[in-house]
Amino acid sequence: MSEQSSDASSRPDASNKPDASPEPGDAGQPASGTAPEPGSDAVRAAVLPRPGDADASDGAGAAGDAVGSGDAVGSAPEPGSEEPARTRAAAGAAQTSGRPVPTQNAGPDVPKVPAHPRPAQPADVWQRRGQQQPPGVLTRLRAASPPAIGVGTLWSVFATALLSALLLGDGLGANLLIVAVPAALGAFFAARSAGRRLRPWTAVWALGGLALLAIPALRDAGWPVFLAMVSALALGSLALHGSRSWPGVLLGSVGLVPSVAGGARWGWRGVRARADDSRGRVRTVARTTAVAVVLLVVFGALFASADAAFADLLGGLIPDVSIGDSPWRVFLFVLGLLGALAAAYSAAAPVHWDNITVRPGKARNRAEWALPLIVLNLLFAVFIGLQLVVLLGGYDKVLEETGLKPAEYARQGFWQLLWATVLTLLVIALALRWAPRGRPGDRTLVRSVLGVLCVLTLVVVASALRRMDLYVDAFGLTRLRISVAAVELWLGVVLVLILAAGVFGARLLPRAVVVSAAAGVLAFGLISPDGLIAEQNVQRYGSGGTIDIEYLKGLSADAVPALDVLPEPLRSCALEDFQRDLALPDAPWYSTSWGEVRARDILEEHPAESQEVTCYDLGRDADERDGYEEEDSYDPY
């Protein structure tokens, strides 16, 4: 009896469990808190798992519940009962088999808790951080995702890539304008599908870019052609993005670069979607194209062999493509494809560069802001007064006191005045950033001080140009001199625009500066700088000066018409290199400039004679320039 009592006390007793409704999932619990009889079927069903149970762990859990509540409330097991022993055996078997048995807390005040509560899984820190990262700058600035690429845009992009591979490999000329036309059409189709309208400034940028691409068709010189190409690309990018502020104009001019990767993905998705939807039509188009190409090749070859004139016409129209330059053609194809896709992608989903705002600087008080500028204005006024004295008659006296020749005096001052102009523009920009702007009197002060500075700087620009004119009269015109003179002249135009912005408002100032730069590049290409250099040197020689034949021989074919009027043997010495270069096999019509064609026609009508020994002597007898040739020999083109 004592052993049975000891066993009973060592077991969990149901008498310590509160009378409550069974927990969900406790299959062996009787209803309404009534304890089952020691030998009842409920105890057997709870203790011994039935055959066919889906999960053995459920049976183990039921056995644990039965162990905790198998006896009647407040009653001890009978001495001869077999049920407690069978219950203890089932519980021991479940524990020794390795299955977890939930433990029950005894006591009326302790609630029942799960046997093995699962700890809360920590969230994925990296995923949460990735989701909370703000989007990139371009993502925030770009408009909504573009619509699917249209058929017209796809065909325009393909035409641009094909023409790039066929035409651009032979040189630069009218082919740049030819390639740009389908690229512009592709951008137009993409913008129309995205719901964008053609605005006046967009038309200005687009027409300006196309006009600049006419320079390679007109001029043979590489440096104005390069400037025109870069400017045309910048204007085309502005036409696609429509920028108007200073950050928008500066970043929008190179805005095509970030759109290259996005445009390639956009085009690839469009091609895959079109191919999946129209496999039959693609095969039909491929068969039709193949048949047309075969017919053109066969009958074109027959007609070319039948008539020499038709053969010459056909040879001039068809690009000369060889296997040796295939990698270069493939590169040009990919370049044209990516460029056209970037343009169309930008037209459909432009980046709003105008949303980048530059915070204005902290406004300074009047004395702190205006006093340095007033001192600078006084310095400019003293310098300009001295220049007026020199121009009114003291020029010879200044040269006598300084011991400089006129050309040396001019050369000494031009570069300093050029840098003074550039630094003045920088000072104006910084002054506007920290200018006082709280009251109407502050705005009047800003306009007065900066307006006087701009007017004085315009006089400095005029003085610099005058010095360059004296310098050219002494030594002749070169590429470097005409380039820096053109830059100085453009800086003067920018100063005039700043003065106008102070009177009429600065809303249009960024776009006006860009228009002035593009117009300057266009005018620079149209006047033919190499032709102007040759013409000025020929006129200087006719007025009794000397001429540097060796330098003039290094110009482009644009200089041939001006050099053609030189007397012999100077003419032949200046033109013999051009004649040798232009005698090479003719380039295709689309890669030949008008300047090259005109030079070839002149040399065919009046060929140059060989004058090697005489030309060497003429080159040695060039102007005595006091070290000028050594110091000013820089020529990047």
Disulfide bonds with the S-S distance in Angstrom:
Cys573-Cys615 1.82
